[in-house]
């Protein structure tokens, strides 16, 4: 089979290499998936640039989710999955024509569901569901801020919040993306490249405060968001995209910590605010049953039309182009690669 390896850190053209390798073998609790296509995530960009601490030693195969047919199951995996079209979360190894994963990390998807939509349901929509449903409650009338609202997780968060009757503030970096957010029903799209988003939110809120912030950036935005939250407010962080475009290394990490700020539990008590960190990889390690439950929920919601994933699919020959466009924040929704 073919697999795309990350050989070294850098631009897509110099970082990736296609290799012919042996197919992986499923362990007792795993399934082997013949991959139709795999997804791209912002964590892949961070990994390629040497900014993601979870990345395995190089050379390695990136990839957090795949869609395809189950080809083989391990001794402890259910036989009924063989031949089923599934979306599966992979803890790396997804950039390949065949991939293995825990059978609890897969969900059966309809044959009619488009590849990009199915891929979006794994990392993006499962992350959003855990962030907005499992980790807190959204109520009608809540004022919610979503960073990178036109990204894969951002779109999912906007759809979930809007379905619950929330007032949504969402940031994006182009007029095209603002128009897209309006088409979703977002009440307050904000172009962060043209205005300070925090000032824009304050101007709209006047003497009110936010109830929830969903933050994929880290860095300086953390302090801004915490100031925008009122008592009882919740700050949910699930990424550190602000690191992209900056050099890596020890001092870059220290700068990120400095920009993010140091927060004490006592300060949270005094202000009655909460901070929630979401890392789907870690949850997959320690609570695979929770990941399985949430992924099945979003598959059901998408199949019934309650959620509408937005995606763009590239061919395998366009992998480098897709990576560059994702890094440059020139995309809307989920990006997928078809073999």
C-alpha positions, 0 to 999 in steps of 0.5 A: 500500500501507499502512505504519505510520510512526514520525513522532516519539518518544513513546507509541504513540498519538503516535508512529505514523501509518498512511500510503498509500505506493508499494510498494517495488521489489526491487533485484537481490539482493532479494525483494518480500514481500506481507506477511501480518503483521509482528513486534514486538521490544523494539528497536521499543520502544526505537526508538519512545522514541528510545533505539535508535541504529540507528533511521533518520531519521524519518519511518521504518518500523520492523520487523525481520521479516515473514511473507508470499508472495514477489511478485517477485524481483530479477535476482540472486535465485532465481526459485523463491522466487516464490509461496513463503510465507516469513519474512524478516528486514528491516532496518527496513521491516517495518510495511508491507503489502509489504516488500523484503529480501535473498533470503538473509534469508528462509526458506520456512515451511509454509503450516500454520505459524501466523503468530505462530510463523513470526514468532518464528523470525526475530529471536527464535529466530535470535538465540537459536540464534546465542547458544546454538549458534553462539557457544558450546557448551552441555553437559549439566548446565551451569547457565544463567541466562536473563533475561526467560525468558518473552520471545520470545528467552528462551523460545527460549533456555530451550527450547534449553538444556533440550533439551541437558540444562542446569539452567536459571535464568530470570527473569520478573516475574509469577507467571503467567510463573513458572508458564509457565516451569515448564510449559516445564520450567525448573527454577528460575524466579525472580520478579525483582520480588519478590527479588534474582535474584542472591541467589536464584541464589546460594541455589540454587547454594550453593558452585557457579557458573553456566556461562552467562548470557544477558543482554538487560538490560545495566546493573547486571545485568552486574556481578551476572551476571559474579560469578555465573559460574565459571571458564570461564563465558560471558556473552552479551549481546544487548540493553539493556532496562534503558534502558526507563522512563528518559529518553534522551539523552547522560547516560542513555547515560553512566549505562547505561555506568556501571551496566554497568561497565568490563571489561578483557580482563586481568580476563577472562583472570585469571578465565577468563571470556568476554563475547560480544555478539550483534547480529543486525542487524550480523551481517545486514550482514556475514555474511548467510550465517550469518543464513540458515543459522541461520534455516533451522536453527530453521525446520527444528527448529520444523517437526519439533517440536524447538522450540515458539514461543509467540506472540500475534497482534494485528490492525493496529488493535491495534498501539498496544496491543501496543506498550504491552503489550510495553513494560510487560512484560505479554506472554509470547513473541513478539508479531505484527501481522496485516494 
